[in-house]
Amino acid sequence: MKTLGSDYGGATISIGAARLAVGGTVAALGFLGALHALSPEFDPAWRMVSEYANGRYPWVLSLMFACWGISTCALAYAIRGQLRSFSARIGLGLLVCTTSPGYSAWAACRSPP
């Protein structure tokens, strides 16, 4: 595993996990933009993102939520070595908990009506 920071005695950051976090975020934003373009009947100013599951492209929403969850988990893995205080560890736990709504919405989109 390639890491950054171990040569200087500091905490390490997994470079692969950091790249996955950035790539997953870019992909999630790309899928969200694609949803806006593919489903113009949903006004993003007045509608929730999850309402795209009611349109013709719910699988794109599923991919968006999957990328979001993967990028959040990868970010948590990448920064875990940087945490020094108890409150930072609580923050990391809360960050990991945010993947649960993404998975729940993804699973809800995949279930039949």
N, CA and C of each residue as an Amber inpcrd file, in Angstrom:
protein
   339
   0.8500000  -1.1740000   0.0000000   0.0000000   0.0000000   0.0000000
   0.8950000   1.2360000   0.0000000   0.7060000   2.0860000  -0.9770000
   1.4540000   3.3330000  -1.0210000   0.8570000   4.2940000  -0.0200000
   1.7250000   4.9260000   0.7410000   1.2700000   5.8920000   1.7340000
   2.0520000   7.1780000   1.5690000   1.4970000   8.2090000   2.1210000
   2.1280000   9.5160000   2.1030000   2.3530000   9.9430000   3.5330000
   3.5440000  10.3690000   3.8580000   3.8140000  10.8870000   5.1810000
   4.6250000   9.9700000   6.0650000   4.8120000   8.7130000   5.6990000
   5.5360000   7.8030000   6.5670000   7.0360000   8.0980000   6.5860000
   7.5740000   8.7440000   5.5740000   9.0010000   9.0530000   5.5220000
   9.4050000  10.1210000   6.5230000   8.4680000  10.9100000   6.9890000
   8.7740000  12.0270000   7.8680000   8.3190000  11.7810000   9.3010000
   7.9640000  10.5610000   9.6220000   7.5650000  10.2440000  10.9790000
   6.1330000  10.6290000  11.3080000   5.4110000  11.1430000  10.3530000
   4.0320000  11.5450000  10.5990000   3.0680000  10.4120000  10.3320000
   1.8170000  10.6970000  10.5090000   0.7890000   9.7070000  10.2250000
   0.6870000   9.5100000   8.7170000   0.2220000   8.3570000   8.3280000
   0.1680000   8.0390000   6.9130000  -1.2330000   8.2350000   6.3450000
  -1.2530000   8.4910000   5.0600000  -2.4970000   8.5760000   4.3030000
  -2.3660000   7.5840000   3.1520000  -3.3450000   6.7360000   2.9920000
  -3.3390000   5.7880000   1.8900000  -3.6150000   6.5400000   0.5860000
  -2.6620000   6.5360000  -0.3110000  -2.8110000   7.2640000  -1.5730000
  -3.9030000   6.6300000  -2.4310000  -3.9520000   5.3080000  -2.4500000
  -4.9830000   4.6280000  -3.2330000  -6.3860000   4.9610000  -2.7400000
  -6.5620000   4.9590000  -1.4140000  -7.8770000   5.2840000  -0.8540000
  -8.2250000   6.7460000  -1.1200000  -7.2500000   7.6250000  -1.0540000
  -7.5160000   9.0430000  -1.3310000  -7.9220000   9.2430000  -2.7880000
  -7.2510000   8.5480000  -3.6900000  -7.6200000   8.6530000  -5.1080000
  -9.0090000   8.0710000  -5.3610000  -9.3320000   6.9660000  -4.6840000
 -10.6580000   6.3770000  -4.8200000 -11.7280000   7.3290000  -4.2900000
 -11.4290000   8.0230000  -3.1900000 -12.3790000   8.9870000  -2.6270000
 -12.6410000  10.1310000  -3.6110000 -11.5900000  10.6460000  -4.2010000
 -11.7600000  11.7340000  -5.1740000 -12.4710000  11.2310000  -6.4280000
 -12.0600000  10.0810000  -6.9260000 -12.6930000   9.5230000  -8.1250000
 -14.1600000   9.1910000  -7.9040000 -14.4820000   8.6380000  -6.7400000
 -15.8780000   8.3400000  -6.4280000 -16.7310000   9.5880000  -6.3240000
 -16.1570000  10.6410000  -5.7640000 -16.8780000  11.9120000  -5.6620000
 -17.1280000  12.5120000  -7.0340000 -16.1140000  12.4870000  -7.8760000
 -16.2740000  13.0160000  -9.2390000 -17.3230000  12.2060000  -9.9980000
 -17.2810000  10.8750000  -9.8380000 -18.2620000  10.0220000 -10.5170000
 -19.6730000  10.3000000 -10.0020000 -19.8340000  10.4450000  -8.6780000
 -21.1620000  10.7320000  -8.1120000 -21.7020000  12.0500000  -8.6430000
 -20.8590000  13.0680000  -8.6980000 -21.3010000  14.3560000  -9.2470000
 -21.6190000  14.2480000 -10.7330000 -20.8460000  13.4360000 -11.4510000
 -21.1220000  13.2230000 -12.8690000 -22.4620000  12.5340000 -13.0880000
 -22.7550000  11.5230000 -12.2750000 -24.0500000  10.8510000 -12.3880000
 -25.1930000  11.7830000 -12.0080000 -24.9770000  12.6420000 -11.0130000
 -26.0120000  13.6020000 -10.6460000 -26.2630000  14.5890000 -11.7860000
 -25.2040000  15.0580000 -12.4050000 -25.3630000  15.9320000 -13.5690000
 -26.0660000  15.2310000 -14.7160000 -25.7510000  13.9570000 -14.9120000
 -26.4150000  13.1840000 -15.9670000 -27.9040000  13.0430000 -15.6720000
 -28.2510000  12.8620000 -14.4030000 -29.6700000  12.7760000 -14.0380000
 -30.4070000  14.0630000 -14.3700000 -29.7720000  15.1870000 -14.0980000
 -30.3940000  16.4680000 -14.4260000 -30.6160000  16.5990000 -15.9240000
 -29.6710000  16.1190000 -16.7100000 -29.8010000  16.2100000 -18.1680000
 -30.7900000  15.1810000 -18.7230000 -30.7860000  13.9630000 -18.1520000
 -31.6520000  12.9010000 -18.6590000 -33.1130000  13.0610000 -18.2550000
 -33.3600000  13.6840000 -17.1250000 -34.7300000  13.8270000 -16.6120000
 -35.0700000  15.2960000 -16.3810000 -35.2840000  16.0460000 -17.4450000
 -35.5760000  17.4740000 -17.2640000 -36.9480000  17.7190000 -16.6280000
 -37.7900000  16.6710000 -16.5210000 -39.1050000  16.8640000 -15.9250000
 -39.0200000  17.1090000 -14.4110000 -37.8660000  16.7800000 -13.8040000
 -37.6680000  17.0380000 -12.3810000 -36.8380000  18.3080000 -12.2230000
 -37.4180000  19.3180000 -11.6190000 -36.7310000  20.5830000 -11.3950000
 -35.8360000  20.4280000 -10.1610000 -34.5120000  20.4770000 -10.3150000
 -33.6240000  20.2600000  -9.1710000 -33.7240000  21.3450000  -8.1000000
 -34.2960000  22.4860000  -8.4370000 -34.4400000  23.5400000  -7.4390000
 -35.5590000  23.2270000  -6.4490000 -36.5280000  22.4270000  -6.8720000
 -37.6960000  22.1750000  -6.0280000 -37.8780000  20.7100000  -5.6680000
 -37.0880000  19.8250000  -6.1970000 -37.2540000  18.3910000  -5.9700000
 -36.0530000  17.8190000  -5.2210000 -36.3120000  16.7610000  -4.4770000
 -35.2320000  16.0380000  -3.8000000 -34.5530000  15.1210000  -4.8210000
 -33.2820000  14.8270000  -4.5970000 -32.5360000  13.9800000  -5.5130000
 -33.1690000  12.5930000  -5.6090000 -33.6850000  12.0930000  -4.5080000
 -34.2540000  10.7430000  -4.5090000 -35.4870000  10.6150000  -5.3990000
 -36.1060000  11.7280000  -5.7780000 -37.2740000  11.6620000  -6.6500000
 -36.9200000  11.2360000  -8.0710000 -35.6440000  11.2710000  -8.4090000
 -35.2270000  10.7710000  -9.7160000 -35.4920000   9.2680000  -9.8410000
 -35.6570000   8.5730000  -8.7220000 -35.9760000   7.1380000  -8.7590000
 -37.3490000   6.9040000  -9.3710000 -38.1960000   7.9160000  -9.3810000
 -39.5280000   7.7960000  -9.9810000 -39.5110000   8.0180000 -11.4880000
 -38.3780000   8.4360000 -12.0090000 -38.2820000   8.7270000 -13.4420000
 -37.9090000   7.5000000 -14.2490000 -37.3850000   7.7580000 -15.4400000
 -37.0370000   6.6680000 -16.3580000 -35.6340000   6.1170000 -16.1370000
 -34.8360000   6.7720000 -15.3090000 -33.4370000   6.3660000 -15.1370000
 -33.0800000   6.1410000 -13.6670000 -33.7860000   5.2620000 -12.9760000
 -33.4460000   5.0340000 -11.5610000 -32.0880000   4.3550000 -11.3780000
 -31.6140000   3.6560000 -12.3930000 -30.3280000   2.9970000 -12.2830000
 -29.1790000   3.9990000 -12.2160000 -29.3550000   5.1650000 -12.8310000
 -28.3180000   6.2040000 -12.7400000 -28.2590000   6.7350000 -11.3120000
 -29.4160000   6.8780000 -10.6850000 -29.4550000   7.3070000  -9.2860000
 -28.7960000   6.2530000  -8.3990000 -29.0130000   4.9870000  -8.6860000
 -28.3730000   3.9130000  -7.9270000 -26.8530000   3.9960000  -8.0440000
 -26.3680000   4.2430000  -9.2470000 -24.9220000   4.3900000  -9.4340000
 -24.3810000   5.6010000  -8.6890000 -25.1470000   6.6970000  -8.6940000
 -24.7130000   7.8900000  -7.9760000 -24.5720000   7.6100000  -6.4810000
 -25.5850000   6.9610000  -5.8840000 -25.5240000   6.6640000  -4.4640000
 -24.4160000   5.6600000  -4.1450000 -24.1960000   4.6970000  -5.0140000
 -23.1190000   3.7300000  -4.7910000 -21.7600000   4.4270000  -4.8160000
 -21.5480000   5.3160000  -5.7730000 -20.2820000   6.0640000  -5.8400000
 -20.1030000   6.9600000  -4.6230000 -21.1890000   7.5570000  -4.1870000
 -21.1360000   8.4170000  -2.9940000 -20.7150000   7.6030000  -1.7670000
 -21.3330000   6.4510000  -1.5730000 -20.9910000   5.6110000  -0.4320000
 -19.5660000   5.0990000  -0.4810000 -19.1280000   4.6800000  -1.6550000
 -17.7590000   4.1820000  -1.8130000 -16.7530000   5.2900000  -1.5490000
 -17.0180000   6.4820000  -2.0630000 -16.0740000   7.5860000  -1.8560000
 -16.0150000   8.0010000  -0.3890000 -17.1310000   7.9420000   0.3120000
 -17.1360000   8.2980000   1.7300000 -16.3470000   7.2830000   2.5480000
 -16.5360000   6.0050000   2.2690000 -15.7730000   4.9740000   2.9690000
 -14.2790000   5.0840000   2.6540000 -13.9540000   5.3580000   1.4040000
 -12.5470000   5.5090000   1.0230000 -11.9130000   6.7200000   1.7060000
 -12.6680000   7.7970000   1.8330000 -12.1580000   8.9770000   2.5390000
 -11.8930000   8.6460000   4.0040000 -12.8130000   7.9470000   4.6420000
 -12.6230000   7.5670000   6.0420000 -11.3840000   6.6870000   6.1990000
 -11.1900000   5.7620000   5.2720000 -10.0140000   4.8890000   5.3270000
  -8.7360000   5.6960000   5.1000000  -8.7890000   6.6480000   4.1990000
  -7.5900000   7.4290000   3.8700000  -7.1370000   8.3100000   5.0280000
  -8.0560000   8.8790000   5.7700000  -7.6780000   9.8370000   6.8170000
  -7.5950000   9.2140000   8.2080000  -7.8360000   7.9230000   8.3400000
  -7.8770000   7.3110000   9.6620000  -6.5730000   7.4730000  10.4290000
  -5.4360000   7.5130000   9.7520000  -4.1490000   7.6650000  10.4170000
  -3.8660000   9.0800000  10.8830000  -4.6440000  10.0280000  10.4560000
  -4.4270000  11.4280000  10.8180000  -5.0920000  11.8230000  12.1290000
  -5.9300000  10.9570000  12.6630000  -6.7480000  11.3100000  13.8150000
  -5.9520000  11.1790000  15.1090000  -5.9560000  12.2340000  15.8840000
  -5.1960000  12.2460000  17.1330000  -6.1090000  12.3430000  18.3570000
  -7.2100000  13.0160000  18.2480000  -8.0610000  13.2530000  19.4150000
  -9.2880000  12.3540000  19.3880000  -9.9220000  12.2590000  20.5470000
 -11.1390000  11.4660000  20.6610000 -12.2560000  12.0650000  19.8210000
 -12.3460000  13.3930000  19.8070000 -13.4100000  14.0380000  19.0190000
 -13.2030000  13.8110000  17.5220000 -11.9560000  13.7050000  17.0890000
 -11.6980000  13.4120000  15.6750000 -12.1490000  11.9970000  15.3350000
 -11.9560000  11.0720000  16.2530000 -12.4110000   9.7000000  16.0240000
 -13.9360000   9.6180000  15.9980000 -14.5850000  10.4200000  16.8100000
 -16.0510000  10.4930000  16.7590000 -16.4850000  11.0480000  15.4050000
 -15.8000000  12.0730000  14.9210000 -16.1020000  12.6300000  13.6070000
 -15.9180000  11.6060000  12.5010000 -14.8790000  10.7780000  12.6090000
 -14.6750000   9.7180000  11.6200000 -15.8200000   8.7080000  11.6690000
 -16.2610000   8.3810000  12.8690000 -17.3970000   7.4770000  13.0060000
 -18.6540000   8.0540000  12.3800000 -18.8690000   9.3510000  12.5690000
 -20.0320000  10.0000000  11.9540000 -19.9070000  10.0300000  10.4360000
 -18.6890000  10.2070000   9.9470000 -18.4690000  10.1710000   8.5040000
 -18.8320000   8.8100000   7.9340000 -18.4330000   7.7570000   8.6200000
 -18.7720000   6.4040000   8.1660000 -20.2820000   6.1900000   8.2360000
 -20.9290000   6.7570000   9.2540000 -22.3910000   6.6160000   9.3760000
 -23.1280000   7.2770000   8.2200000 -22.5270000   8.2490000   7.5730000
 -23.2010000   8.9020000   6.4530000 -23.3170000   7.9970000   5.2450000
 -22.5470000   6.9120000   5.2120000 -22.6750000   5.9830000   4.0970000
 -23.9620000   5.1820000   4.1960000 -24.5270000   5.0820000   5.3720000
 -25.7610000   4.3170000   5.5450000 -26.9380000   4.9130000   4.7830000
 -27.1820000   6.2510000   4.8250000 -28.2850000   6.7840000   4.0170000
 -28.0600000   6.5840000   2.5240000 -26.8170000   6.6780000   2.0890000
 -26.5390000   6.4480000   0.6750000 -26.8600000   5.0210000   0.2730000
 -26.4830000   4.0680000   1.1030000 -26.7890000   2.6770000   0.7860000
 -28.2920000   2.4350000   0.8630000 -28.9520000   3.0350000   1.8450000
 -30.3930000   2.8330000   1.9840000 -31.1380000   3.3530000   0.7610000
 -30.7560000   4.5130000   0.2940000 -31.4080000   5.0670000  -0.8930000
 -31.0940000   4.2290000  -2.1240000 -29.8630000   3.7410000  -2.2160000
 -29.4750000   2.8860000  -3.3320000 -30.2960000   1.6050000  -3.3250000
 -30.4470000   1.0010000  -2.1460000 -31.2070000  -0.2360000  -2.0320000
 -32.6930000   0.0200000  -2.3220000 -33.2050000   1.1670000  -1.9080000
 -34.6050000   1.4920000  -2.1520000 -34.8720000   1.6540000  -3.6450000
 -33.9120000   2.1840000  -4.3710000 -34.0780000   2.3520000  -5.8160000
 -34.0830000   1.0000000  -6.5230000 -33.4040000   0.0370000  -5.9760000
 -33.2970000  -1.2680000  -6.6200000 -34.4760000  -2.1760000  -6.2880000
 -35.2230000  -1.8680000  -5.2350000 -36.3400000  -2.7300000  -4.8760000
 -37.5430000  -2.4390000  -5.7620000 -38.3240000  -3.4670000  -6.0850000
 -39.4970000  -3.2350000  -6.9340000 -40.5680000  -2.4360000  -6.2000000
 -41.3790000  -1.6620000  -6.9260000 -42.3830000  -0.8170000  -6.2720000
 -43.4920000  -1.6230000  -5.6270000
